[in-house]
Amino acid sequence: MIKVYTLGGYEEVGKNMTAIEYQGEVVVIDMGIRLDRVLIHEDVNFQQMSSRDLRKLGAIPDDSPLKNKKVVAIALSHGHLDHIGAIAKLAPHYPNVPIYGTPYTIKLAKGEVRSEQYFEVTNPMYETQYGEIVQVSENLAIEFVQITHSIPHSSIVVVHTPEGAVVYACDYKFDNHNPIGEKPDYKRLKEIGQEGVKVLIPESTRVAEETKTPSEASAKLLLEDFFYYEGMEEKGLIATTFASHIARLQELIEIANNMGRQAVLVGRSLAKYTGIAKQLGLIKMKGAKAVRSPNAVQKTLREVSQARENYLLIVTGHQGEPGAVLTRMANGELYDIGKDDTVVFSAGVIPNPLNIAQRYALETKLRMRGVRMVKDLHVSGHASREDHRYLIKLLNPENIIPAHGEFRMLTHYAELAEEEGYLIGRDVFVSRNGYKVDVR
């Protein structure tokens, strides 16, 4: 029997954590944070807080069901904070248990550990290549299968057991035209399906949308259609997107070069993610520069404001986050933003009340300053209904446990599974945080 512990991400979009147990041995997949639960409290320093306090806030998963369990490995699916942001808080509960992930993911996880101020993290971290099967105990092995998402080196995590594979697909989409060349490994997924999948644990964030999620190449075209139009006379051009979306940042850098402008990336998270990506050869920063220290940010933005037509600013703050560069601009700090500036949002609003409210406040402040806004030059990194249907057909799993979503999202996935011949309560299980599903 395989036991699946649904610890986080089964009642919300965020703080993802799942554990797979077979014959007393456990593999943990992801240790994420729910950032909005931290941000609603003023003057909270996440790095200085205990895991107990963060659990009370609902910011990180409650891993107490794993107490006294024999955890043999921790696997990280990709580098977004809702999947790795709690690693420094929760990994110390499993001292010296190895952590595995793809190179970009592990480098980001090491950064989270370095910034931790409350715990000492002693877990060794290993960079794992796609297709490599790591034997973590006599009965359990883990594998990272290449998939596309909105951050490099994303993977579908497979836990191999004697009873069949457990396939964890949070987050992904099937992007066949990714501009930075990453492709889903359809061949390996089909092989795993033929070998036998006992359980599929898929994300459900966008499963209600009856379409296939467009390729990142579509976002590239949307951006080019705007920036390259005949008679472009805008002075100040400011773009904002996810700091971890390396493909999107590469597109913006290339657009700036083609327009004869310099791309200037402003903000700590932009410098962090692009710095690691450059180190791994995942981004070309030709003609671009990234600034992160407060003094450098102020000096650079003063220079840019004197000759706006020569630059494309790429800044943090697309969700209206307090302290982000665009939010501070809208508040009248750093840069005299106004009627000579156009702000391009190459990101959607993450659908929770805090983000919606912060984004509304940001847009209102920008409008009051006379700023022109162009929104939704963006495509999602999450699978829609037809991506999910295709994954079910590829893998033909015996059982499905939807994850990564609010309860209504999980039930939307269950409805899709029933369309494909599954039945709720028989081989589709809608769970909640803190529960266990026994799969026989």
Secondary structure, DSSP 8 states (H G I E B T S, - for coil): -EEEEEEESSSBSS--EEEEEETTEEEEE-----HHHHHTSTT--GGGS-HHHHHHTT-S---GGGTT-EEEEEE---S-HHHHTTHHHHGGGSTT--EEE-HHHHHHHHHHHHH-SS------EEE--TT-EEE-SSS-EEEEEE-B-SSTT-EEEEEEETTEEEEEE-S-B--SS-TT-----HHHHHHHHHH-EEEEEEB-TBTTS-S----HHHHHHHHHHHHT-TT---SEEEEE--TT-HHHHHHHHHHHHHHT-EEEEESHHHHHHHHHHHHTT----TT-EEE-SHHHHHHHHHHHHHSGGGEEEEES-TT--TTSHHHHHHTT-SS--STTEEEEE-S---SSHHHHHHHHHHHHHHHHTT-EEE------SS-BHHHHHHHHHHH--SEE--BSB-HHHHHHHHHHHHHTT--BTTTB----TTEEEEE-
